[in-house]
């Protein structure tokens, strides 16, 4: 790389690091201001019988939408209200049992401030996230969350950077504090996130995706190896369960077992399944979460696992690829 290009890259890298340092410092300073006002805000939202309504203009509005999404996904019913739309009919979203969170760095945002007297008239408590504790918005708020920053990461100290980061972190802090206060569990989270890999990890049981019935490769322990191979080939799992006279699982035979056997013996066709099988194969019980079954498979480096009932009778089988195709990861 030529010297001038390297110098240019070094300058860009340093600028990126400088932005991160400034925003990290802004968050560090914010931690010192988490006080009784924050606790009061959490308490007001927790005791709210209606919904949380978040409003903000421009970049603050974008942050407000994200905070609304986070609160909603963690058990606090939340809506975003655009200030301008609020002045043209959407104020009807706000009911007397609600709580309103207003976000404004300056605390003097015209469109937002127009809403405040109307919100106060409804009798709704207002929580402000603002960088100016002496602003008009702050003066009319029931609780003020101080989102001030010493400087924006922008070199001109103009573009909302550090300030929007601080507002976003405050929103996350509110959501997590409320989550903890509500004893919001992973099961509750799963109900609100049924789609995607996260939801599937929390809700998908192995019973829902395993292969059952005639699709399970299974042979009796006294079956001749030639027929065993046919069962393995026809069922596509690269293996077969071996069961005793009570249909209880006693072993497993894989493609690899047969290949290794052929390397040692030439005449294998009269062998019985019980002479070839590996005893005590790894199994999982019915009802186990699919993600837990996947962990067992990866921990033991196996490509398929047999699902058994309380009597150790095979009730299903699943291949690693099938779990991955189900979107568990």
C-alpha angles and dihedrals in degrees: 000000000000117000095245092051092047090051090050092051092046089053092050092048092050091049091053091050091047091055091050092048092051094048092045089052090050090055091046090053090048091059090064090057097054098112143132090313089063091048090049091051091052090048093050092050093044092053093044111123093197132036138300113250116199123196135180142139129241115338090358088057091053090051089047091056091052092049089049090053092049094048092047093050091052098051105276112113105229137172132189118230119195107221095224092048088047089062090053102053107298091098083086086080090073115085129183093256093056133096122223125211114196119196121200130143094206097033088222101085102150099214092046095046091053088062097049099077090048092050090048089051090057087054097240120150114244124215113191127204102197143148092219117064091184096053127116089253092053092048091056097043126101091214128020121206107197109228096166122144131197092226142351117246087239110103089231091049088234114097112081103251115123090030095054090046091053092048090050092050090049089054091050090049091053092048095049094044089052091045089055093044090052092047086235106189134199088257090058090047090052092055089058095043106046094146130068130029094297093056092045092051089055099042112022115101122197088241089067096059107023123109114248143180117011091001091070111094105229135159134178116253093247096053116122116251095244090063091042090058091051090054092050092048096047097049098050098219095108090236145052137218117242116213136186128228090282090054089246117145113256103162151337133241120203135188087253092056091055094046091051090048092053090054090058103036135033100197106052102138097096093052118112126232093250090057093056105034128102109238125228098021119197110269139174128211127248112268097033116140112258092233090056091050088051091053091052091051093050093043091054095035094236126146098209136025132202119229113215136185127230090281091054091249113148110250099166148354132212134190122218090242091055092056091049092048089053087065097244092144 
